[in-house]
């Protein structure tokens, strides 16, 4: 069963918010008849390890006004104890009680985000339970053993694959190992059995009862596609779904096998961005998704980095500063996939969890007054990439661009330009010299504010005359103009 995204519901809620969020743009003229400059975008943001209370506040104060369409939470279920980030991915029960907040706080957050026009998606851990060999007690007091979770799962509900030492996955060229052996000792659920499937479906239905709009299916690659389909099948039509299926060169388990269940995160896109901006030409970024090795655009959720890749170094991360900012600009300017912005905390120890109080509760996230690529946050402080000026401005650009086609593509050395129909134009200069050139554009004639170069008392203006515009873009910088910001 295919579960489409909930964009239609987002659009309906966004229409009611036009007047509420128009104030920040009141000093600027809007463009000619065409897209509403206050329209909601399709952009999501993963607020990694943010508490439910902090997400609620952020939806109201920044995500809604900035035009974000949806927010992805960390796993909401009860988990093992420990300070590390990965404890959140070791479920003890399906109770919505975690170090990020209570069930009541989660439900209140969802309602608050909806009021701000932002959908809420939850990270759902379905493939496994804990990786702890010794019995223990979870965050909310539930007792457990490695293969025993009272009132949930017993030993017969888990795989013991017998295909590798310790039943751990050792060969990713063996599909049976990938989907029935344990991922780093995590107790692997027998998702082919009716009982396990029904239990997992009940958990997802509980999340939906709290108002959740969509689900990220964690480690979907480690479950057979038919098992994922069976768990999702009873859910209401319109439930958003995106699956984590990491693409591996030559591996027998591929993202394409899961598309019948819904979209997937296309890891090849993030890998490609890292290559194009880490020594290649930024113009190559516009080709990502057009050739073999990528799922179709409608099936792809794309990102610059996520909580795993920023730790394993396979993609760019906020530590890459300006390069990372430019990668986000290119992702949000382009037409391939549904973009997901990542926002986490600074760390030097890849296992380190977020800042916590003496009882282990995660502290509410706070953002500095001026987050951005030049900042150097200390370990444990929030990087707030979703608030970086380049990122927020491009979320609004994408909302205005809507479904406009890619036009006016131009490249020269380390610079690239692309238009989005008659609605917008973006130039990225990854080089070491200022870029000065004249470009063709479909933008209607007039004067436009550069939304990536805000000025305290006005805006940096570019004038379009007879389909031509002269631009000056700083080294390691970007400029963007759209019909929602006319001087």
C-alpha positions as CSV (number, residue, x, y, z in Angstrom):
1,X,0.0,0.0,0.0
2,X,1.4,3.4,-0.9
3,X,1.0,6.2,1.6
4,X,1.2,9.7,0.0
5,X,2.7,12.6,1.9
6,X,0.4,15.0,3.7
7,X,1.2,18.0,1.6
8,X,-2.4,18.6,0.8
9,X,-3.3,19.1,4.5
10,X,-0.2,21.4,4.9
11,X,-1.4,23.5,2.0
12,X,-4.9,23.9,3.6
13,X,-3.4,24.9,6.9
14,X,-1.0,27.3,5.2
15,X,-3.8,29.1,3.5
16,X,-5.2,30.0,6.9
17,X,-1.9,31.4,8.0
18,X,-1.2,33.9,5.2
19,X,-2.3,36.9,7.2
20,X,-0.6,35.7,10.4
21,X,2.8,35.4,8.8
22,X,2.6,38.3,6.4
23,X,3.9,40.8,8.9
24,X,7.6,40.1,8.5
25,X,7.3,40.8,4.8
26,X,5.1,43.9,5.2
27,X,7.9,46.3,4.4
28,X,8.6,44.6,1.1
29,X,6.6,44.7,-2.0
30,X,5.2,41.5,-3.4
31,X,5.7,40.4,-6.9
32,X,3.4,40.4,-9.9
33,X,0.4,38.2,-10.0
34,X,1.6,34.7,-9.3
35,X,2.6,32.6,-6.3
36,X,1.8,33.8,-2.9
37,X,5.0,34.9,-1.2
38,X,3.7,33.6,2.1
39,X,3.0,30.1,0.8
40,X,4.1,27.1,2.8
41,X,7.1,25.2,1.3
42,X,7.6,21.4,1.1
43,X,10.8,21.7,3.2
44,X,11.1,19.6,6.4
45,X,13.5,20.1,9.3
46,X,15.0,17.3,11.5
47,X,15.3,18.8,14.9
48,X,17.6,16.1,16.3
49,X,17.2,15.5,20.0
50,X,15.1,18.6,20.6
51,X,12.6,18.3,23.4
52,X,8.9,18.3,22.6
53,X,8.5,21.7,24.5
54,X,11.4,23.2,22.5
55,X,9.9,22.0,19.2
56,X,6.5,23.5,20.1
57,X,8.1,26.9,20.7
58,X,10.2,26.7,17.6
59,X,7.2,25.9,15.4
60,X,5.5,29.0,16.6
61,X,8.4,31.4,16.7
62,X,10.5,30.3,13.6
63,X,9.4,27.3,11.6
64,X,5.9,28.5,10.8
65,X,6.9,32.1,10.0
66,X,9.9,30.9,7.9
67,X,7.7,28.7,5.8
68,X,8.8,25.2,6.9
69,X,6.2,22.6,5.9
70,X,7.0,19.9,8.5
71,X,9.3,19.0,11.4
72,X,10.8,15.5,12.1
73,X,11.1,14.6,15.7
74,X,13.5,12.1,17.3
75,X,12.0,8.7,18.3
76,X,9.3,9.3,20.9
77,X,9.2,5.9,22.5
78,X,10.7,4.7,25.8
79,X,14.4,3.9,25.5
80,X,17.3,2.5,27.4
81,X,19.1,4.7,30.0
82,X,22.3,6.4,29.1
83,X,23.7,9.8,28.1
84,X,24.6,8.8,24.5
85,X,22.5,10.0,21.5
86,X,21.9,6.4,20.3
87,X,20.0,5.4,23.4
88,X,17.0,7.0,21.7
89,X,17.2,4.3,19.0
90,X,17.1,1.4,21.5
91,X,13.4,1.0,22.4
92,X,12.3,-0.6,25.6
93,X,8.6,-0.2,25.1
94,X,6.2,1.7,22.9
95,X,5.2,4.1,25.6
96,X,5.5,7.7,24.4
97,X,7.7,8.7,27.4
98,X,11.3,9.6,26.8
99,X,14.0,12.0,28.0
100,X,12.6,14.4,25.4
101,X,9.3,14.7,27.2
102,X,6.1,13.1,28.3
103,X,3.1,11.8,26.2
104,X,1.1,14.9,27.2
105,X,4.0,17.2,26.1
106,X,4.3,15.3,22.8
107,X,0.6,15.7,22.1
108,X,0.7,19.4,23.0
109,X,3.7,19.9,20.7
110,X,1.9,18.4,17.8
111,X,-1.2,20.6,18.4
112,X,1.0,23.7,18.7
113,X,2.9,23.0,15.5
114,X,-0.4,22.4,13.6
115,X,-1.6,25.8,14.8
116,X,1.6,27.2,13.3
117,X,0.9,25.5,10.0
118,X,3.7,22.9,10.5
119,X,3.1,19.2,10.2
120,X,4.8,16.8,12.6
121,X,6.6,13.6,11.5
122,X,8.0,11.1,14.1
123,X,11.0,8.9,13.8
124,X,9.7,5.3,14.2
125,X,12.0,2.5,15.3
126,X,10.4,-0.7,14.1
127,X,13.3,-3.0,13.1
128,X,14.6,-3.8,16.5
129,X,14.6,-3.3,20.3
130,X,17.7,-2.9,22.5
131,X,21.2,-3.9,22.0
132,X,21.8,-4.6,25.7
133,X,22.9,-8.1,26.7
134,X,22.0,-7.5,30.4
135,X,18.5,-7.0,31.7
136,X,17.6,-3.4,32.7
137,X,14.9,-0.8,33.3
138,X,14.0,1.8,30.7
139,X,13.4,5.5,30.9
140,X,9.8,5.2,32.1
141,X,10.4,2.3,34.4
142,X,9.7,-0.6,32.0
143,X,11.8,-3.7,32.7
144,X,13.4,-5.6,29.8
145,X,15.9,-8.2,28.8
146,X,17.6,-8.5,25.4
147,X,14.9,-10.7,23.9
148,X,12.0,-10.0,26.4
149,X,9.8,-6.9,26.7
150,X,6.9,-7.6,29.0
151,X,3.5,-7.0,27.4
152,X,5.2,-6.4,24.0
153,X,7.6,-9.0,22.7
154,X,9.0,-12.3,23.9
155,X,12.0,-14.4,22.6
156,X,10.0,-16.0,19.8
157,X,9.3,-12.6,18.3
158,X,13.0,-12.1,17.3
159,X,15.3,-13.3,14.6
160,X,18.3,-15.5,15.5
161,X,19.7,-15.6,12.0
162,X,22.5,-18.1,12.4
163,X,24.2,-16.7,9.3
164,X,27.1,-14.9,11.0
165,X,29.1,-14.9,14.2
166,X,27.1,-13.5,17.1
167,X,24.1,-13.2,14.7
168,X,25.4,-9.8,13.7
169,X,25.4,-8.5,10.1
170,X,28.8,-9.0,8.6
171,X,28.2,-9.1,4.9
172,X,26.1,-6.4,3.2
173,X,26.3,-8.4,0.0
174,X,24.0,-11.0,1.6
175,X,20.4,-9.8,1.7
176,X,19.4,-12.4,4.2
177,X,22.0,-11.1,6.7
178,X,21.0,-7.5,6.1
179,X,17.3,-8.2,6.8
180,X,17.4,-11.0,9.4
181,X,20.6,-10.6,11.4
182,X,21.3,-8.1,14.1
183,X,22.5,-4.6,13.4
184,X,25.3,-4.1,16.0
185,X,23.6,-6.5,18.5
186,X,20.2,-4.8,18.4
187,X,17.5,-7.4,19.0
188,X,16.1,-7.9,15.5
189,X,12.3,-8.3,15.4
190,X,10.7,-11.0,13.3
191,X,8.7,-8.6,11.2
192,X,7.4,-11.4,8.9
193,X,5.2,-12.7,11.8
194,X,1.6,-11.5,12.2
195,X,2.0,-10.8,15.9
196,X,5.1,-8.6,15.5
197,X,3.5,-6.8,12.6
198,X,0.3,-6.1,14.5
199,X,2.2,-4.8,17.5
200,X,4.2,-2.4,15.4
201,X,1.1,-1.2,13.6
202,X,-0.6,-0.5,17.0
203,X,2.4,1.7,18.0
204,X,2.2,3.7,14.8
205,X,-1.6,4.0,15.2
206,X,-1.0,5.4,18.7
207,X,1.3,8.0,17.3
208,X,-1.3,9.0,14.7
209,X,-3.9,9.3,17.4
210,X,-1.7,12.0,19.0
211,X,-1.9,13.9,15.7
212,X,1.3,12.8,14.0
213,X,1.1,13.4,10.2
214,X,4.0,11.3,9.0
215,X,6.6,8.7,9.9
216,X,10.3,8.2,9.2
217,X,10.8,4.4,9.2
218,X,14.2,4.0,10.8
219,X,16.4,1.1,9.4
220,X,13.8,0.1,6.8
221,X,16.6,-1.5,4.9
222,X,16.9,-4.1,7.6
223,X,13.3,-5.3,7.1
224,X,12.0,-7.0,4.0
225,X,9.9,-4.5,1.9
226,X,6.9,-6.8,2.3
227,X,7.2,-6.6,6.1
228,X,7.3,-2.8,6.0
229,X,4.3,-2.9,3.7
230,X,2.3,-5.1,6.0
231,X,3.0,-2.9,9.1
232,X,1.9,0.2,7.2
233,X,-1.1,-1.3,5.3
234,X,-3.7,-0.7,8.1
235,X,-2.8,3.0,8.5
236,X,-5.1,5.7,7.2
237,X,-4.8,6.8,3.7
238,X,-2.7,10.0,3.6
239,X,-0.3,9.0,6.3
240,X,3.1,10.4,5.3
241,X,5.9,7.9,5.1
242,X,9.6,8.1,4.3
243,X,11.9,5.1,4.7
244,X,15.6,5.0,5.6
245,X,17.2,2.8,3.0
246,X,20.9,3.6,2.7
247,X,22.2,3.0,-0.8
248,X,25.3,0.8,-1.0
249,X,27.4,0.2,-4.1
250,X,26.5,-3.2,-5.6
251,X,24.4,-4.2,-2.6
252,X,21.4,-6.5,-3.2
253,X,19.1,-4.5,-1.0
254,X,18.3,-1.2,-2.8
255,X,16.0,1.8,-2.2
256,X,14.0,1.0,-5.3
257,X,12.7,-2.2,-3.7
258,X,10.9,-0.1,-1.1
259,X,9.1,2.4,-3.3
260,X,5.8,0.5,-3.2
261,X,5.6,1.5,0.5
262,X,6.4,5.2,-0.1
263,X,9.4,7.5,-0.6
264,X,12.9,6.9,0.7
265,X,15.8,9.1,1.8
266,X,18.1,9.3,-1.2
267,X,21.6,9.1,0.4
268,X,23.3,9.3,-3.0
269,X,22.1,12.9,-3.2
270,X,23.9,13.9,0.0
271,X,27.0,11.9,-1.1
272,X,26.9,13.7,-4.4
273,X,26.6,17.2,-2.8
274,X,29.7,16.5,-0.7
275,X,31.6,15.6,-3.8
276,X,30.5,18.6,-5.9
277,X,31.3,21.1,-3.2
278,X,34.2,19.3,-1.7
279,X,36.4,19.8,-4.7
280,X,34.2,19.4,-7.8
281,X,32.0,22.0,-9.6
282,X,28.8,23.2,-8.0
283,X,27.1,22.9,-11.4
284,X,27.3,19.1,-11.0
285,X,24.8,19.4,-8.1
286,X,22.1,20.2,-10.7
287,X,22.6,16.9,-12.3
288,X,22.1,14.9,-9.1
289,X,19.0,12.8,-9.4
290,X,19.0,12.8,-13.2
291,X,20.9,9.6,-13.9
292,X,21.1,6.0,-12.7
293,X,21.6,5.4,-9.0
294,X,18.8,7.8,-7.9
295,X,15.2,7.1,-7.2
296,X,12.7,9.3,-9.1
297,X,12.3,12.8,-7.8
298,X,8.7,12.2,-6.4
299,X,10.1,9.2,-4.4
300,X,13.1,11.0,-3.0
301,X,13.6,12.9,0.2
302,X,17.0,14.7,0.1
303,X,19.3,16.2,2.6
304,X,22.8,17.6,3.1
305,X,23.4,15.6,6.2
306,X,21.6,13.9,9.0
307,X,22.4,12.6,12.5
308,X,24.3,9.6,11.2
309,X,26.2,11.1,8.4
310,X,27.4,14.1,10.3
311,X,29.0,11.6,12.7
312,X,30.5,9.1,10.2
313,X,31.8,11.8,7.9
314,X,30.2,10.5,4.7
315,X,28.6,13.9,3.9
316,X,29.2,17.5,4.6
317,X,28.2,18.8,8.0
318,X,28.0,22.2,9.8
319,X,31.7,21.9,10.6
320,X,32.2,22.7,6.9
321,X,30.9,26.2,7.4
322,X,30.4,28.2,4.2
323,X,30.6,25.0,2.1
324,X,27.8,23.5,4.1
325,X,25.7,26.6,3.8
326,X,26.1,26.6,0.0
327,X,25.1,23.0,-0.2
328,X,21.9,23.8,1.6
329,X,21.3,26.7,-0.8
330,X,21.7,24.4,-3.8
331,X,19.4,21.7,-2.3
332,X,16.7,24.2,-1.6
333,X,17.0,25.9,-5.0
334,X,16.8,22.7,-7.0
335,X,14.0,20.6,-8.2
336,X,15.0,17.1,-7.2
337,X,13.3,15.5,-4.2
338,X,11.8,16.8,-1.1
339,X,14.4,18.7,1.0
340,X,15.0,18.0,4.6
341,X,17.2,20.5,6.6
342,X,19.1,19.1,9.5
343,X,19.6,20.8,12.8
344,X,21.5,19.3,15.7
345,X,24.1,20.1,18.4
346,X,27.9,20.5,18.4
347,X,30.0,17.5,19.5
348,X,33.6,16.2,19.3
349,X,32.7,12.7,20.7
350,X,30.5,11.1,18.1
351,X,28.6,9.2,20.9
352,X,27.9,12.3,22.9
353,X,24.3,13.0,23.6
354,X,22.6,16.4,23.9
355,X,22.9,18.5,27.1
356,X,21.0,16.8,30.0
357,X,20.1,17.6,33.5
358,X,21.1,15.5,36.5
359,X,18.2,13.2,36.0
360,X,19.0,12.7,32.3
361,X,16.2,14.9,30.9
362,X,17.4,16.6,27.7
363,X,17.5,20.4,28.2
364,X,15.4,22.5,25.9
365,X,17.3,23.7,22.8
366,X,18.2,27.4,22.6
367,X,19.7,29.2,19.6
368,X,22.2,32.0,19.7
369,X,21.0,35.4,18.4
370,X,23.0,35.0,15.1
371,X,23.6,31.3,14.2
372,X,25.4,30.8,11.0
373,X,28.4,29.2,9.2
374,X,30.9,31.6,10.9
375,X,29.8,30.5,14.4
376,X,32.0,28.1,16.4
377,X,29.6,26.5,18.9
378,X,31.0,24.6,21.9
379,X,30.3,21.0,22.4
380,X,26.7,20.4,23.5
381,X,25.4,23.7,22.3
382,X,22.8,23.8,19.5
383,X,24.0,24.7,16.0
384,X,20.5,25.7,14.8
385,X,21.3,25.2,11.1
386,X,17.6,25.7,10.2
387,X,17.9,29.3,11.4
388,X,21.0,30.1,9.4
389,X,20.2,33.2,7.3
390,X,21.0,31.4,4.1
391,X,18.8,28.4,5.0
392,X,15.8,30.4,6.2
393,X,15.9,32.7,3.2
394,X,16.0,29.7,0.8
395,X,13.0,28.0,2.5
396,X,11.0,31.1,1.6
397,X,12.5,31.1,-1.9
398,X,11.4,27.5,-2.3
399,X,7.9,28.3,-1.2
400,X,7.7,31.1,-3.8
401,X,9.3,29.0,-6.5
402,X,6.8,26.2,-5.9
403,X,6.7,23.8,-8.9
404,X,8.3,26.2,-11.4
405,X,10.7,24.4,-13.7
406,X,14.5,24.6,-13.8
407,X,15.5,27.3,-16.4
408,X,18.4,29.6,-17.2
409,X,21.1,27.2,-16.0
410,X,24.6,28.7,-16.3
411,X,27.9,27.7,-15.0
412,X,31.5,29.0,-15.1
413,X,34.3,27.5,-13.1
414,X,33.2,27.3,-9.4
415,X,30.0,29.3,-10.0
416,X,26.5,28.1,-11.1
417,X,23.2,29.9,-11.7
418,X,19.7,28.5,-12.0
419,X,16.3,29.9,-12.4
420,X,12.9,28.6,-11.3
421,X,10.6,29.6,-14.1
422,X,9.5,33.3,-13.8
423,X,9.6,33.1,-10.0
424,X,13.3,33.1,-8.9
425,X,17.0,33.0,-9.7
426,X,19.9,31.7,-7.6
427,X,23.6,32.1,-8.1
428,X,26.2,30.2,-6.1
429,X,29.8,31.2,-6.1
430,X,32.0,28.5,-4.5
431,X,35.2,30.1,-5.9
432,X,37.8,32.3,-4.3
433,X,37.1,35.4,-6.3
434,X,34.1,37.8,-6.6
435,X,31.8,36.8,-9.4
436,X,30.7,39.6,-11.7
437,X,28.7,38.7,-14.7
438,X,25.4,39.3,-16.6
439,X,22.9,36.5,-16.8
440,X,19.8,35.6,-18.7
441,X,16.7,35.2,-16.5
442,X,13.0,34.5,-16.9
443,X,12.2,36.9,-14.0
444,X,9.9,39.7,-15.0
445,X,11.7,43.1,-15.5
446,X,12.0,45.1,-12.3
447,X,14.2,45.5,-9.2
448,X,14.6,42.6,-6.8
449,X,16.0,42.3,-3.3
450,X,18.8,39.8,-2.9
451,X,17.3,37.6,-0.1
452,X,20.8,36.1,0.7
453,X,22.3,39.6,1.2
454,X,20.1,41.4,3.7
455,X,21.0,44.9,4.7
456,X,19.8,46.7,7.9
457,X,18.2,49.6,6.1
458,X,16.9,48.0,2.9
459,X,18.1,45.4,0.4
460,X,20.8,44.8,-2.1
461,X,19.1,45.4,-5.4
462,X,19.5,43.7,-8.7
463,X,17.7,45.1,-11.7
464,X,16.2,42.9,-14.5
465,X,16.0,44.6,-17.9
466,X,14.8,42.8,-20.9
467,X,15.5,39.4,-19.4
468,X,19.1,40.2,-18.3
469,X,20.5,40.9,-14.9
470,X,24.0,41.9,-13.8
471,X,25.1,40.2,-10.6
472,X,28.0,40.5,-8.2
473,X,28.4,37.6,-5.8
474,X,31.1,37.4,-3.2
475,X,33.6,34.5,-3.0
476,X,32.1,31.6,-1.1
477,X,28.7,33.2,-1.3
478,X,25.3,33.1,-2.9
479,X,22.6,35.4,-4.1
480,X,18.9,34.8,-4.7
481,X,16.0,36.8,-6.0
482,X,12.4,35.9,-6.2
483,X,9.1,37.6,-7.1
484,X,8.1,37.8,-3.4
485,X,10.8,40.4,-2.7
486,X,10.7,43.3,-5.2
487,X,12.5,46.5,-4.2
